[in-house]
């Protein structure tokens, strides 16, 4: 069945944003002639799109990818020596995107269809899953450009691969291909470039169709939070969140739909039914 595709509401520069009938939003970094190198307008557009996806109950899963044969080849360095010029301390942030992927209350899948280096790679690290092209080049090159890793890389990468492997990637600034990305634990799956986006969309459709939106949302938040918590704190939060979900309409529907061998009809949503987050 061919899914209908609609534009996501809002105005976006250097980014296209669509939503299909399954509730999968596809955000495409859109400067293919420049290999989707990152610009200020692209970052602002990505922030707006992420915020919309977080708030809109019609969006169940987000897929981030790149137009053409690259995901994102890093910062736009066309300004030459001025690329990394000093910035006004009052309005500069190394975050790149003010509302990053890990804050979105929906799964965000990076369909890394081609080269992702520097800021392009650190943007992918903000996502929950990374489907990566085997033949593409990856790396966080900033220490080889006289600056340092950005976009929360010192927080995301150690959570994904551990401190030792994060040090290997961040301190060397070296590049590597898809098979090593999988060996390091960065990639969830590695596929030929042409298969990356279709695989990511298949995963997204499965999540959008079969999982309870609020259950996924609270699980995602606690998953990103948990590396900094003790086992006791995780147990306390899991228990509090279970009390929010148990006995509710989705907990009832999940069991009944399974018994009746039919697709579930979820009614709770992250926007309306978000819990008071346990301390």
C-alpha positions as CSV (number, residue, x, y, z in Angstrom):
1,X,0.0,0.0,0.0
2,X,1.3,3.4,-1.0
3,X,1.2,5.8,1.9
4,X,0.0,9.4,1.4
5,X,2.6,12.0,2.3
6,X,1.8,15.5,3.6
7,X,4.0,18.4,4.4
8,X,4.6,19.0,8.1
9,X,3.2,22.4,9.1
10,X,5.7,25.2,9.4
11,X,8.3,27.0,7.4
12,X,11.7,25.2,6.9
13,X,14.9,26.3,5.2
14,X,17.5,23.7,4.2
15,X,15.1,21.0,5.5
16,X,12.1,19.2,4.1
17,X,9.5,17.8,6.5
18,X,6.7,15.3,5.7
19,X,4.3,13.1,7.6
20,X,2.7,9.9,6.3
21,X,-0.5,8.1,7.1
22,X,1.3,5.8,9.6
23,X,2.4,8.9,11.7
24,X,6.0,8.7,10.5
25,X,7.6,12.2,10.1
26,X,10.5,12.3,7.7
27,X,12.9,15.2,8.2
28,X,15.4,15.5,5.3
29,X,18.5,17.7,5.6
30,X,18.2,19.4,2.2
31,X,21.4,20.9,0.7
32,X,22.3,18.0,-1.6
33,X,24.7,20.0,-3.8
34,X,26.7,20.9,-0.6
35,X,26.3,17.3,0.9
36,X,23.9,18.8,3.4
37,X,26.5,20.7,5.3
38,X,25.0,22.3,8.3
39,X,23.9,26.0,8.3
40,X,22.3,28.2,10.9
41,X,18.9,28.1,9.1
42,X,19.1,24.3,9.0
43,X,19.6,24.2,12.7
44,X,16.7,26.5,13.3
45,X,14.5,24.5,11.0
46,X,15.4,21.3,12.6
47,X,14.6,22.8,16.0
48,X,11.1,23.9,14.8
49,X,10.5,20.5,13.2
50,X,11.5,18.6,16.3
51,X,9.3,20.8,18.5
52,X,6.4,20.2,16.3
53,X,6.9,16.4,16.3
54,X,7.2,16.4,20.1
55,X,3.9,18.3,20.5
56,X,1.8,16.8,17.6
57,X,0.0,13.6,18.6
58,X,-0.3,12.7,14.8
59,X,3.5,12.2,14.8
60,X,4.4,8.8,16.2
61,X,8.0,8.3,15.0
62,X,10.6,10.6,13.4
63,X,13.1,9.7,10.8
64,X,16.1,12.0,10.1
65,X,17.9,11.6,6.9
66,X,19.8,13.5,4.2
67,X,19.0,14.4,0.6
68,X,21.2,13.0,-2.1
69,X,24.2,10.8,-1.3
70,X,25.2,12.2,2.1
71,X,23.6,12.5,5.5
72,X,25.5,15.6,6.6
73,X,29.2,16.4,5.8
74,X,29.6,18.6,8.9
75,X,29.5,22.4,9.3
76,X,29.4,24.6,6.2
77,X,33.0,25.7,5.9
78,X,32.5,28.0,2.8
79,X,33.4,31.0,5.0
80,X,37.0,29.6,5.2
81,X,39.0,31.2,8.0
82,X,35.8,32.7,9.5
83,X,34.1,29.3,9.8
84,X,35.0,29.0,13.5
85,X,35.4,32.7,14.3
86,X,34.8,34.0,17.8
87,X,31.1,34.3,18.6
88,X,29.2,36.6,20.9
89,X,29.0,34.8,24.3
90,X,25.5,35.9,24.8
91,X,24.0,34.2,21.8
92,X,26.3,31.3,20.9
93,X,25.7,27.7,21.9
94,X,27.6,24.6,20.9
95,X,24.3,22.7,20.9
96,X,23.7,23.4,17.2
97,X,20.0,22.5,17.7
98,X,18.2,24.1,20.6
99,X,15.7,21.3,20.9
100,X,17.7,18.1,20.2
101,X,16.4,14.7,19.1
102,X,16.7,13.1,22.5
103,X,14.2,15.7,23.9
104,X,11.5,14.6,21.4
105,X,8.9,12.4,23.1
106,X,8.8,10.1,20.1
107,X,11.5,7.7,18.8
108,X,13.9,9.5,16.5
109,X,15.7,7.2,14.0
110,X,18.7,8.5,12.1
111,X,18.7,7.1,8.5
112,X,22.4,7.8,7.9
113,X,22.3,7.3,4.1
114,X,25.8,8.6,3.5
115,X,28.8,10.5,4.9
116,X,28.2,11.9,8.4
117,X,31.2,13.7,9.8
118,X,31.7,16.4,12.4
119,X,28.5,18.1,13.2
120,X,26.7,15.7,10.9
121,X,27.8,12.7,13.0
122,X,27.1,14.4,16.3
123,X,23.5,15.2,15.1
124,X,23.0,11.5,14.5
125,X,24.3,10.7,18.0
126,X,21.3,12.6,19.4
127,X,18.9,10.1,17.8
128,X,17.6,6.9,19.5
129,X,18.6,4.6,16.7
130,X,21.1,4.9,13.8
131,X,20.7,2.9,10.6
132,X,24.0,3.6,8.8
133,X,25.4,3.1,5.3
134,X,28.2,0.5,5.1
135,X,30.3,2.4,2.5
136,X,30.0,5.9,4.0
137,X,32.6,7.8,6.1
138,X,32.0,8.8,9.7
139,X,33.9,10.6,12.4
140,X,34.0,13.6,14.8
141,X,36.8,15.6,13.2
142,X,36.6,18.8,15.2
143,X,39.9,18.3,17.1
144,X,41.5,18.2,13.6
145,X,40.0,21.6,12.8
146,X,41.2,23.4,15.8
147,X,37.9,23.3,17.7
148,X,36.2,20.5,19.7
149,X,33.2,18.1,19.5
150,X,29.7,19.7,19.8
151,X,26.0,19.1,19.8
152,X,26.2,17.2,23.2
153,X,28.7,14.7,21.8
154,X,30.5,14.5,25.2
155,X,27.1,13.4,26.7
156,X,25.6,11.3,23.9
157,X,28.6,9.3,22.7
158,X,29.7,7.8,26.1
159,X,26.1,6.7,26.7
160,X,26.1,4.9,23.4
161,X,29.5,3.3,23.2
162,X,31.1,3.8,26.7
163,X,34.0,6.1,27.8
164,X,36.9,4.2,26.2
165,X,35.4,4.0,22.7
166,X,34.1,7.6,23.0
167,X,37.7,8.7,23.8
168,X,38.9,6.8,20.7
169,X,36.5,8.6,18.5
170,X,36.5,12.1,20.0
171,X,40.2,12.5,20.9
172,X,41.6,11.2,17.6
173,X,39.2,12.8,15.2
174,X,39.7,9.9,12.9
175,X,37.3,8.6,10.3
176,X,35.9,5.1,9.9
177,X,33.3,3.2,7.8
178,X,30.0,1.6,8.5
179,X,31.2,-1.9,9.6
180,X,33.5,-0.3,12.3
181,X,30.6,2.0,13.4
182,X,28.6,-1.2,14.1
183,X,31.6,-2.8,15.9
184,X,32.0,0.3,18.0
185,X,28.3,0.2,18.9
186,X,27.4,3.5,17.2
187,X,25.3,1.9,14.5
188,X,22.1,-0.1,15.3
189,X,22.3,-1.6,11.9
190,X,24.6,-1.2,8.9
191,X,23.3,-1.7,5.4
192,X,24.2,-0.7,1.8
193,X,23.4,3.0,1.4
194,X,20.4,2.4,-0.9
195,X,18.7,0.3,1.8
196,X,19.2,2.6,4.8
197,X,16.2,4.9,4.5
198,X,13.7,2.0,3.5
199,X,14.9,0.0,6.6
200,X,14.6,3.1,8.9
201,X,11.0,3.7,7.6
202,X,10.1,0.0,8.1
203,X,11.3,0.2,11.7
204,X,9.4,3.5,12.2
205,X,6.2,2.1,10.7
206,X,6.4,-0.9,13.0
207,X,6.8,1.3,16.1
208,X,4.1,3.7,15.0
209,X,1.6,0.8,14.4
210,X,2.2,-1.5,17.3
211,X,3.4,0.5,20.3
212,X,1.5,2.7,22.8
213,X,2.6,6.4,22.3
214,X,2.7,7.3,26.0
215,X,4.5,4.1,27.0
216,X,7.2,4.7,24.4
217,X,7.5,8.4,25.4
218,X,8.2,7.7,29.1
219,X,10.4,4.8,28.3
220,X,12.5,6.9,26.0
221,X,12.9,9.7,28.6
222,X,13.9,7.3,31.3
223,X,16.3,5.4,29.0
224,X,18.3,8.6,28.2
225,X,18.2,9.6,31.9
226,X,19.2,6.3,33.4
227,X,23.0,6.3,32.9
228,X,23.3,9.0,35.5
229,X,21.0,7.2,38.0
230,X,21.6,4.6,40.7
231,X,19.6,1.3,40.5
232,X,17.5,2.5,43.4
233,X,16.6,5.7,41.6
234,X,15.7,3.8,38.4
235,X,13.5,1.4,40.4
236,X,11.8,4.4,42.1
237,X,11.1,6.1,38.7
238,X,10.0,2.9,37.0
239,X,7.6,2.2,39.9
240,X,6.1,5.7,39.8
241,X,5.7,5.6,36.0
242,X,4.1,2.2,36.2
243,X,1.5,3.6,38.6
244,X,0.7,6.3,35.9
245,X,0.2,3.7,33.2
246,X,-1.3,0.6,35.0
247,X,-5.0,0.5,35.1
248,X,-5.2,3.1,32.3
249,X,-7.0,2.7,29.0
250,X,-3.8,1.7,27.1
251,X,-2.9,-0.9,29.6
252,X,-6.4,-2.4,29.3
253,X,-6.3,-2.1,25.5
254,X,-2.9,-3.7,25.1
255,X,-4.1,-6.9,26.9
256,X,-7.5,-7.0,25.3
257,X,-6.1,-6.4,21.7
258,X,-3.6,-9.2,22.2
259,X,-6.3,-11.6,23.4
260,X,-8.6,-10.6,20.5
261,X,-5.7,-10.9,18.0
262,X,-6.3,-7.4,16.6
263,X,-4.3,-4.2,16.2
264,X,-4.5,-2.1,19.4
265,X,-6.4,1.2,19.5
266,X,-4.4,3.5,21.8
267,X,-5.9,6.6,23.4
268,X,-3.3,8.1,25.7
269,X,-0.9,10.6,24.3
270,X,2.4,12.3,25.4
271,X,0.9,15.8,24.9
272,X,-2.3,15.3,27.0
273,X,-1.3,12.6,29.5
274,X,2.3,13.2,30.4
275,X,3.0,12.3,34.0
276,X,4.5,14.5,36.7
277,X,8.1,13.3,36.2
278,X,9.3,11.4,39.3
279,X,12.3,12.9,41.2
